[in-house]
Amino acid sequence: MVNPYDVEQTADAIYNAFRMASGERRYRMRRLRRNIRTQDIFWWVDSFMRAAIDKELRDFPVLEDYIPSITNSSRRPRQRRRYVPESSAAPSEAVSPPASC
């Protein structure tokens, strides 16, 4: 198994495949094709559906467990941010943004 996001690991796997003996390559290709014939898209859909059907509804998490409750006391009004350049302007002075923004 190779992590496709690991460049060195992927390069090593390609190098090893390039250097592999022809008998080993044929064996691995036969095994790969056999797996693809038996584990096609229909096999995958069937396995996922069987896994879902075998579960009871109570085995799945409750939606409320994932949604945080918002109470009026926890909500604060949004404050507008003011653009203040890094110059010598005082923090209380509001300055409009440059025309390029």
C-alpha positions as CSV (number, residue, x, y, z in Angstrom):
1,M,0.0,0.0,0.0
2,V,1.4,3.4,-0.9
3,N,0.3,6.8,0.3
4,P,-0.1,8.8,-2.9
5,Y,0.6,12.1,-1.0
6,D,4.0,10.8,0.1
7,V,6.3,11.7,-2.8
8,E,9.2,9.5,-1.6
9,Q,7.1,6.5,-0.9
10,T,5.4,6.8,-4.3
11,A,8.8,7.2,-6.0
12,D,10.1,4.1,-4.2
13,A,7.1,2.1,-5.3
14,I,7.5,3.1,-8.9
15,Y,11.2,2.2,-8.8
16,N,10.5,-1.2,-7.2
17,A,7.8,-1.9,-9.8
18,F,10.3,-1.0,-12.5
19,R,13.0,-3.3,-11.1
20,M,10.6,-6.2,-10.3
21,A,11.1,-9.5,-12.0
22,S,8.7,-10.3,-14.9
23,G,7.3,-13.4,-13.1
24,E,6.4,-11.3,-10.0
25,R,4.8,-8.6,-12.2
26,R,2.6,-11.2,-14.0
27,Y,1.6,-12.7,-10.7
28,R,0.6,-9.4,-9.2
29,M,-1.2,-8.3,-12.3
30,R,-3.3,-11.6,-12.4
31,R,-4.1,-11.1,-8.7
32,L,-5.1,-7.5,-9.3
33,R,-7.4,-8.4,-12.3
34,R,-9.0,-11.2,-10.3
35,N,-9.8,-8.8,-7.5
36,I,-11.2,-6.2,-9.9
37,R,-13.5,-8.8,-11.5
38,T,-14.9,-9.8,-8.1
39,Q,-14.8,-6.5,-6.3
40,D,-16.4,-4.2,-8.9
41,I,-18.7,-1.2,-8.3
42,F,-21.7,-3.5,-7.6
43,W,-19.7,-5.4,-5.0
44,W,-18.8,-2.2,-3.3
45,V,-22.4,-0.8,-3.3
46,D,-23.7,-4.2,-2.0
47,S,-21.1,-4.3,0.8
48,F,-22.0,-0.7,1.9
49,M,-25.7,-1.4,1.8
50,R,-25.3,-4.6,3.8
51,A,-23.3,-2.7,6.4
52,A,-26.0,0.0,6.7
53,I,-28.9,-2.5,6.8
54,D,-27.2,-4.6,9.5
55,K,-27.3,-1.6,11.8
56,E,-30.3,-0.6,13.9
57,L,-31.5,3.0,13.7
58,R,-30.5,3.4,17.4
59,D,-26.9,2.5,16.5
60,F,-26.5,5.8,14.5
61,P,-25.7,9.0,16.3
62,V,-28.4,11.5,17.0
63,L,-28.3,14.7,14.9
64,E,-28.6,16.9,17.9
65,D,-25.3,15.6,19.3
66,Y,-23.6,17.3,16.4
67,I,-25.4,20.6,16.3
68,P,-24.5,23.1,19.1
69,S,-27.4,24.8,20.7
70,I,-27.4,28.5,20.5
71,T,-28.9,30.4,23.3
72,N,-29.6,34.1,23.4
73,S,-27.1,34.7,26.2
74,S,-24.3,33.2,24.2
75,R,-24.9,35.3,21.1
76,R,-23.1,38.6,20.8
77,P,-23.9,41.2,18.3
78,R,-21.3,41.4,15.5
79,Q,-19.1,44.4,15.6
80,R,-17.9,46.1,12.4
81,R,-14.2,46.0,12.0
82,R,-12.5,49.3,11.1
83,Y,-9.5,49.6,8.9
84,V,-6.6,51.2,10.7
85,P,-3.3,51.4,8.8
86,E,-0.1,50.5,10.5
87,S,1.0,54.2,10.5
88,S,1.0,56.5,13.5
89,A,-2.8,56.8,13.6
90,A,-4.3,56.5,17.0
91,P,-6.3,53.3,17.6
92,S,-9.5,55.2,18.1
93,E,-9.3,56.9,14.6
94,A,-11.2,55.1,11.9
95,V,-9.7,55.3,8.5
96,S,-11.3,54.3,5.3
97,P,-9.6,51.5,3.3
98,P,-7.4,52.4,0.3
99,A,-9.2,52.5,-3.1
100,S,-7.3,49.4,-4.3
101,C,-9.1,47.1,-1.7
